[in-house]
């Protein structure tokens, strides 16, 4: 109850002005991707990733609205619904109700792109080795906005501690679209350097748990997927840019 009261106070104190997009440089390096669960996140395999920039926060309502106002692109599916904090009154909540295609359009408009699945997991791990959450081997309502937090919706981006790379909400708040097509067996054939995912597939990968997800879905290696045209009240995204 005390935690819920704290988060309610944070919502009341939400900054009236939209935050500016910030990006963090993720250094090139190798990491062990996946987990030995025997499921689609298996086997663990070594991956090398070139340096890249990634959004410090998930894309917000205000940032996405700027795309719509500038280009006439469609508004999010739940726009105008306070229950999902999907209105201009919540400028710094993560945008929801956007499809994979919507996310791709925004990224291109902003001069960026969607992260690959491997880039996303590398960034989410925050430099930790062998841990299953962005900040270690445990998750709790102090570290992330997920089902057990009891909040029942999004909170302003940056409300929780960052991981080792300085990134916020790599677990919790909203699930995030990434660039890759989904294939349950892809890890068995994934290349060592900068894997881009399967060339085709019926679904697109989503990563990181959201406010509606339980602990297991918030693990950094957990994989899931949705149709590219799916629009969900708990799915958003963040962008990356190549380091040149």
C-alpha positions in Angstrom: 0.0 0.0 0.0 2.8 2.4 0.9 4.5 1.8 -2.5 1.3 2.4 -4.4 0.9 5.7 -2.5 4.4 6.6 -3.5 3.8 5.9 -7.1 0.5 7.8 -7.0 2.4 10.8 -5.7 4.9 10.5 -8.5 2.0 10.5 -11.0 0.6 13.7 -9.4 4.1 15.3 -9.6 4.6 14.3 -13.3 6.5 17.0 -15.1 4.1 19.2 -17.1 6.8 19.7 -19.8 7.8 16.8 -22.1 11.2 15.4 -21.4 13.7 15.6 -24.2 14.8 12.4 -26.0 18.2 11.2 -24.7 20.4 8.4 -26.1 23.1 6.4 -24.4 26.1 5.0 -26.2 26.4 1.3 -25.7 30.0 0.1 -26.2 30.9 -2.7 -28.6 31.4 -6.1 -27.0 30.5 -9.7 -26.6 27.9 -11.2 -24.3 26.1 -14.5 -23.7 22.6 -14.2 -25.1 19.6 -16.3 -24.0 19.2 -18.9 -21.3 19.2 -22.7 -21.0 15.5 -23.1 -20.5 14.9 -25.5 -23.3 12.5 -23.0 -24.8 12.8 -20.4 -27.6 15.5 -18.5 -25.6 17.8 -21.5 -25.8 20.6 -22.2 -26.3 22.8 -19.7 -24.6 25.1 -18.4 -27.4 27.9 -15.9 -27.7 27.1 -12.7 -29.6 29.3 -9.7 -30.7 27.6 -6.4 -31.0 29.0 -3.2 -32.6 28.6 0.0 -30.6 25.3 1.8 -30.9 23.1 4.5 -29.3 19.9 3.6 -27.6 17.1 5.7 -26.1 17.6 6.2 -22.4 13.8 6.0 -22.0 10.9 4.4 -23.8 9.3 6.7 -26.5 6.7 8.9 -24.7 3.3 10.1 -25.6 4.6 13.6 -26.3 7.4 12.3 -28.6 5.0 10.1 -30.6 2.4 12.9 -30.8 5.1 15.1 -32.4 5.3 12.6 -35.3 1.5 12.6 -35.7 1.3 16.4 -35.8 4.2 16.7 -38.1 3.2 14.1 -40.7 -0.4 13.4 -40.2 0.4 9.8 -39.1 -2.4 8.0 -37.2 -2.7 8.5 -33.4 -2.2 5.5 -31.1 -5.1 3.1 -30.8 -6.1 4.1 -27.3 -5.5 7.9 -27.7 -7.8 9.9 -25.5 -8.2 7.1 -22.9 -7.1 8.2 -19.5 -7.3 4.6 -18.2 -4.2 3.9 -20.4 -2.6 7.3 -19.7 -2.8 7.8 -23.5 -3.6 11.5 -23.7 -1.6 14.8 -23.9 -2.1 15.2 -20.2 0.5 12.4 -19.7 3.3 13.6 -21.9 6.0 11.5 -20.2 4.2 8.2 -20.0 5.4 5.6 -22.6 3.3 5.5 -25.7 1.1 2.4 -26.1 -1.4 1.3 -28.7 1.1 1.4 -31.5 1.9 -1.4 -33.9 5.3 -2.6 -35.0 4.8 -0.6 -38.2 3.9 2.5 -36.2 7.1 2.1 -34.2 9.2 1.7 -37.3 7.6 4.8 -38.9 8.4 6.8 -35.7 12.0 5.6 -35.6 12.6 6.5 -39.2 11.0 9.9 -38.8 13.3 10.5 -35.8 16.4 9.5 -37.8 16.7 6.2 -35.9 15.6 2.6 -36.2 14.3 -0.2 -34.0 16.9 -2.2 -32.1 17.6 -5.7 -33.1 16.7 -8.4 -30.6 20.4 -8.9 -29.8 21.0 -5.2 -29.3 18.1 -5.0 -27.0 19.2 -7.8 -24.8 22.8 -6.6 -24.7 21.6 -3.2 -23.6 19.1 -4.6 -21.1 21.7 -6.7 -19.3 23.6 -3.4 -18.5 27.0 -5.1 -18.5 26.0 -7.8 -16.0 27.0 -11.4 -16.7 24.7 -14.3 -16.0 22.0 -12.2 -14.4 18.3 -12.5 -15.4 17.1 -9.0 -14.8 18.5 -5.6 -15.7 19.7 -4.9 -12.2 20.6 -8.4 -11.0 19.1 -11.7 -10.2 15.9 -10.4 -8.6 13.0 -8.0 -9.4 10.8 -6.2 -7.0 8.4 -3.2 -6.9 11.2 -0.9 -6.0 13.1 -1.8 -9.2 10.3 -2.0 -11.8 6.7 -1.3 -12.7 5.3 -4.8 -13.3 2.3 -6.8 -12.2 3.4 -7.3 -8.6 3.9 -3.5 -8.2 0.1 -3.3 -8.1 0.0 0.0 -10.0 -2.1 -1.3 -12.9 -0.8 1.0 -15.6 2.2 2.9 -16.9 4.2 5.4 -14.9 6.4 8.3 -16.2 9.5 7.0 -17.9 12.5 7.2 -15.6 10.6 6.5 -12.4 12.8 3.6 -11.5 16.5 3.1 -11.2 18.5 2.6 -14.4 20.6 -0.4 -15.2 24.4 -0.5 -15.5 24.3 1.3 -18.9 22.0 4.0 -17.5 18.9 2.8 -19.3 15.5 2.9 -17.6 12.5 0.5 -17.8 14.4 -2.3 -19.6 12.1 -4.4 -17.3 8.6 -3.2 -16.6 6.4 -0.2 -17.7 5.8 -1.4 -21.3 6.9 -4.3 -23.4 9.0 -3.1 -26.4 8.9 -3.9 -30.1 12.2 -4.8 -31.7 13.1 -5.1 -35.3 13.4 -8.9 -35.7 11.0 -11.3 -37.2 10.3 -14.2 -34.7 11.5 -17.8 -35.1 11.5 -20.1 -32.1 14.6 -21.9 -33.3 16.6 -18.8 -34.4 19.1 -19.1 -31.6 20.3 -22.4 -33.0 21.6 -20.7 -36.1 22.2 -17.2 -35.0 25.4 -15.7 -36.3 28.1 -14.5 -33.9 28.3 -10.9 -35.1 25.3 -8.5 -35.1 22.5 -11.0 -35.7 19.6 -9.4 -37.5 17.0 -12.1 -36.9 15.2 -14.3 -39.5 14.6 -12.8 -43.0 10.9 -13.4 -42.7 8.3 -14.6 -40.2 4.6 -14.1 -39.3 5.4 -12.3 -36.1 7.7 -9.6 -34.7 9.6 -10.0 -31.5 8.6 -8.1 -28.3 11.1 -7.8 -25.4 11.0 -6.8 -21.8 8.1 -7.1 -19.5 5.5 -4.4 -18.9 3.2 -3.2 -16.1 0.9 -6.1 -16.9 3.6 -8.8 -16.9 4.7 -11.1 -14.2 8.3 -11.6 -13.0 9.2 -14.4 -15.5 8.2 -12.2 -18.5 10.5 -9.4 -17.3 13.6 -11.5 -17.5 16.2 -10.0 -19.9 16.3 -13.3 -22.0 12.6 -13.8 -22.2 11.2 -13.8 -25.8 7.7 -13.2 -27.0 6.1 -12.1 -30.3 3.0 -10.5 -31.8 1.6 -9.9 -35.3 3.2 -6.7 -36.7 -0.2 -5.0 -36.8 -1.1 -5.7 -33.2 -1.8 -2.8 -30.9 -1.7 -3.4 -27.2 -2.3 -1.3 -24.0 1.0 -2.6 -22.6 3.3 -2.5 -25.6 5.5 0.4 -26.7 9.1 0.8 -27.9 12.4 2.6 -27.9 14.8 3.4 -30.7 18.5 3.0 -31.5 21.0 4.7 -33.8 24.2 3.4 -35.4 27.4 4.6 -33.9 29.5 6.0 -36.7 
